[in-house]
Amino acid sequence: QVQLQESGPGLVNTSQTLSLTCSVSGDSITSNYFYWAWIRQSPGKEREFVAAIGWSGASTRIGDAAKGRFSVSRDTGKNTIFLHMSSVKPEDTAIYYCAEAFGGSPSEDFFEYNLWGPGVQVTVSS
């Protein structure tokens, strides 16, 4: 059974840098045609695509709110996906979810993702 587990520092200050970790168990992140995304949701707001990376590591996609500040990477030895966040703002406060999908290139369509982690809270203090 494949499982995703997010982790991160929780509370940071404005303009700081942090990384979130998505540990994948039960499958390899190098499995052909899978891809993994970071998707966030703040109270009262709709879900928002943040970033995604494909099974080869060569294909990535960054959402509009994250461009220029966030990046996504992976560690195949640890079977882990990372979200690197810099110059964070209070509006980046949200629950960040790691999600998995199969087929094609990394997508911003939430309905493509059929496996989700429980999420990790990120709070950016002003």
C-alpha positions as CSV (number, residue, x, y, z in Angstrom):
1,Q,0.0,0.0,0.0
2,V,1.4,3.3,-1.1
3,Q,1.5,6.1,1.5
4,L,2.5,9.7,1.5
5,Q,3.6,11.6,4.6
6,E,4.4,15.2,4.7
7,S,6.6,17.0,7.2
8,G,8.0,20.5,7.8
9,P,9.0,23.1,10.3
10,G,5.4,24.3,11.0
11,L,6.0,28.0,12.0
12,V,8.4,30.4,10.2
13,N,8.8,34.1,9.9
14,T,8.2,36.2,6.8
15,S,11.0,36.1,4.2
16,Q,12.5,32.9,5.6
17,T,13.4,29.8,3.7
18,L,12.1,26.3,4.5
19,S,11.7,22.9,2.9
20,L,8.8,20.5,3.1
21,T,9.3,16.8,2.8
22,C,7.0,14.1,1.3
23,S,8.1,10.6,2.3
24,V,6.8,8.0,-0.1
25,S,6.4,4.4,1.1
26,G,5.2,1.3,-0.7
27,D,6.4,2.4,-4.2
28,S,9.4,4.0,-5.8
29,I,9.4,7.6,-6.9
30,T,11.2,6.4,-10.0
31,S,8.2,4.3,-11.1
32,N,7.5,5.1,-14.7
33,Y,4.8,7.7,-15.5
34,F,4.0,8.6,-11.9
35,Y,4.3,12.2,-10.7
36,W,3.9,14.0,-7.4
37,A,2.6,17.4,-6.5
38,W,2.4,19.9,-3.7
39,I,-1.1,21.4,-3.3
40,R,-2.1,23.8,-0.6
41,Q,-5.3,25.0,1.0
42,S,-5.9,27.9,3.3
43,P,-9.0,28.4,5.4
44,G,-11.8,29.9,3.3
45,K,-9.8,29.6,0.1
46,E,-9.8,27.0,-2.7
47,R,-7.1,24.5,-3.1
48,E,-4.1,25.8,-5.0
49,F,-1.6,23.9,-7.1
50,V,2.0,24.7,-5.9
51,A,4.4,22.5,-7.8
52,A,4.9,19.0,-9.2
53,I,7.7,16.7,-10.4
54,G,7.6,13.7,-12.7
55,W,9.0,10.2,-12.3
56,S,12.2,10.9,-14.1
57,G,12.9,14.1,-12.2
58,A,13.4,16.0,-15.4
59,S,9.8,17.3,-15.7
60,T,8.6,19.9,-13.2
61,R,5.8,22.3,-13.0
62,I,5.5,25.4,-10.8
63,G,2.2,27.1,-10.0
64,D,1.7,30.8,-10.5
65,A,1.8,31.7,-6.8
66,A,5.1,29.8,-6.4
67,K,7.0,30.9,-9.5
68,G,10.2,32.6,-8.6
69,R,10.1,31.6,-4.9
70,F,9.4,27.9,-4.7
71,S,11.0,24.8,-6.3
72,V,10.5,21.1,-6.2
73,S,13.1,18.4,-6.1
74,R,13.5,14.7,-5.1
75,D,16.0,12.4,-3.5
76,T,15.7,8.9,-5.0
77,G,17.9,7.4,-2.3
78,K,15.4,8.5,0.3
79,N,12.3,8.1,-1.9
80,T,11.4,11.6,-1.0
81,I,9.9,14.7,-2.7
82,F,10.8,18.1,-1.5
83,L,9.2,21.6,-1.7
84,H,11.7,24.3,-1.3
85,M,10.1,27.6,-0.2
86,S,11.9,30.9,-0.1
87,S,10.9,34.5,0.6
88,V,7.7,33.2,2.3
89,K,4.8,35.5,3.0
90,P,1.9,35.4,5.4
91,E,-0.3,34.5,2.4
92,D,1.7,31.2,2.0
93,T,0.1,30.1,5.3
94,A,-1.8,26.9,4.5
95,I,-2.0,23.1,4.8
96,Y,0.4,21.7,2.3
97,Y,-0.5,18.3,0.8
98,C,1.6,15.9,-1.1
99,A,-0.3,14.0,-3.8
100,E,0.4,11.3,-6.4
101,A,-0.9,10.8,-9.9
102,F,-0.3,8.4,-12.8
103,G,0.2,9.1,-16.4
104,G,1.6,11.9,-18.5
105,S,3.3,15.1,-17.4
106,P,2.9,16.8,-14.0
107,S,-0.6,18.3,-14.0
108,E,-2.3,21.2,-12.2
109,D,-5.6,19.4,-12.3
110,F,-6.5,18.2,-8.8
111,F,-8.7,15.4,-10.2
112,E,-5.6,13.7,-11.6
113,Y,-4.3,13.0,-8.1
114,N,-5.7,9.8,-6.5
115,L,-3.5,9.5,-3.5
116,W,-3.0,12.2,-0.9
117,G,-1.0,12.6,2.3
118,P,-2.6,13.9,5.5
119,G,-1.0,17.4,5.0
120,V,1.3,19.5,7.0
121,Q,0.5,23.0,8.4
122,V,2.8,25.8,7.4
123,T,2.2,29.1,9.2
124,V,4.1,32.2,8.2
125,S,4.2,34.8,10.9
126,S,4.4,38.5,10.0
